[in-house]
Each structure stands twice: as structure tokens, then as C-alpha cells.
Amino acid sequence: MLSVFSSPGHYVQGRDATGALGAEMTRLGIAGPVMIVAGASAHRLLAQTWQESLTEAKIEYSVHRSGGECSRAEIGRVTAAVQESGSTVVLGAGGGKVLDTARAVADDLELPMISCPTTASSDAPCSALSVIYTDAGEFEAYQLVRRNPALVLVDTSAIAQAPARLLTAGMGDALATWFEARTCSAARVRNMRGGASTRSATALAELCYNTLLADGTHALAAVRNHTVTPALERIVEANTLLSGLGFESSGLAAAHAIHNGLTAAPRTHPYLHGEKVAFGVLTQLVLEGAPTEEISTVLEFCTSVGLPTTFAALGLTDPDNRTLIAIAERATAPGETIHNEPFTVDTPMVLDALRTADALGTK
């Protein structure tokens, strides 16, 4: 099996980075016209800067407001808008679901994609993968696209204006990167691009984890005060670049499968991707029989930044057995990433791990 490392073509991050959008596109030879698929907050924060930066670079553009969910129906609506406008580039601006929609549309139309996250709530911006949900919010499938974004531009001034909960959710998603990467590497399974992991990918995944532990609480304090600090810059890089490269070039395992399982319980739908992934990390560590000290470190970190560690914290107060079975069955469905674990995983094992993770979090 060949080793494969996947990454975006260009990564730019920093205070007021959106002002450099036109110049960066010109430098990369991306001329447009551009269709900007924008979330509500992205449009509110950045519309004026888009006009100034793209007009100065003589790049034509139009804006399509996102419907919110990354579903087949939403992808179809955006695809029609791109085709009608004659755009030759798709730019996603907003949270993870907006970016995933833009990425899927760009791939379906064989166009380059630019990723401009306005939150650091997931590792979606850098990847060549879109997470597709039903219109009701239940996980449906992963759509692997052919190319990573041509440009990822991360404006930390915009991220500092977003709700602190979004940064916390991003840390939950990033928390899984190292634990899933080391599992996939040990099991010698294929990564998200169909190859073996590289040492570079696992090193970036471990750096991601260490950065979370070192800077997570300080970065969260910065966002709560709407300020950009070195700690915030490092956590944004961890949530976005390190986690994105780490998961895609190393692979996913139980933590993300548990997230997918949790979406089978409607009461979890108001909770963010990274919040559910964080509980998935705890469940994965229990499933793998991780050392008590390691589980304690993860629990302490989650508590320090406000990530959920119990069923109740995900809206599942006293879940009945039927609900837990539905979660476990969805998490162990054929093709799920939980089967990247280096041992056979079945529904009863996941049920026990879920209940134990909840008990540890409660304690």
C-alpha cells in the first residue's frame, strides 16, 4: 500500500486575512468569476471586505446565501445557482456545513474551491471530504472529493467574533485527531485518501493534541473577549490545519463513528459536530482500554473548555435502552470508521463503552 499525504494547495491565516483574498487569488492564478456561498454571519462580517478586496483585484463575484444544512437538497440548490451565474470558482465562507456544501458543489462541477472559515469549529476547511446530512440533521454519508481546496484563508479577526462555543466545538473535533491517527497507524488501515499514513501526518496529529492541552483555555478566554492573541492563533491552526491534515492523511476511527451514531438520536441534533466527537473520543478510549491517566487527562481537558462528557450534556438525559442501541448500531454500521480499530467491534461492545464513558464523565 502506498503512503498518501493530502493537503490544500495554499494556507493563509491571520488577523484581517480576508483583505488579502483578491491578492492571494491573483497570486495563485485563480481569476473567477467567483460564487461565494456564505453563511449569515460570514456575510454580515465580511461582505464589505469581499467587495473591496475582489474589486481591487478585478475579480467578478456573486453571493449565494447558504441554507444551513449540508444536505443533498442544499447541494442541488447551490449547484443550480453556480451554473446560472457562470462562475468558475466556488468559495465557501462560514462554518463547516457551509464549507462542506461549497466543496461538494465544486467537486460535482469540477471547479476549484476556496475555503474561508469564519469559525474554527471543525477541521472541515482543509479537507477533500464533505459530511452529508439529511434535511432532518441525521448523518447520511461522507462524500470524498477529488481535490483539496486550492486556497484556505482563515481570518482570525472574524473567528474572534464568533460564539465561544464554536471554538470549543472545534477543539472537540481536533481532540479526536491524535487518538484516531495513532489507532489507524497501528492498525495499518487506509487513510481518507486511500493510502497508508505518513510519519508527517501522525506527527502533525500529535502536535495538534499537545497544542490543545497547552493553549485551549487561553484561546477560549480570548474569543470570549473578542480578541486575537497568540494562543488563539495557535488553537485556530490546531483546529483547522493540524487537525485537517492529521485526520485526512491518517484516518478516522471510533470517535467519529460514535458521532455518527449519536445523530441517530434526534435529541442530539442541536449539538455541534465537535461536541459529539468529543464524547466519541472518550468512548473510543474506553473501547480501546486506554490507561486511566490518559482518560483522566482527556476528561480534565474537556471539562476545562466546556466539552460534553456525559449523555446528559448532549441532551440525552436518562436515555432508554432503545436509544442507546440505535446509537451503537449506527456507529457500527458496515463501512463505518469504527471498523478501523485494530480489533473487531460490535454493537454490545459499543453499548458498554458508551455507558462507561457516561459514568466516567458523570463521576
Helices and strands as residue ranges (DSSP letters): E 11-14, G 17-20, H 21-27, E 34-38, H 40-56, E 61-65, H 72-85, E 89-94, H 96-108, E 113-117, G 124-126, E 129-133, E 139-144, E 151-155, H 156-159, H 164-187, H 199-224, H 230-237, I 238-242, H 243-250, H 254-262, G 266-268, H 273-288, H 292-305, G 312-314, H 321-331, G 337-340, H 347-362
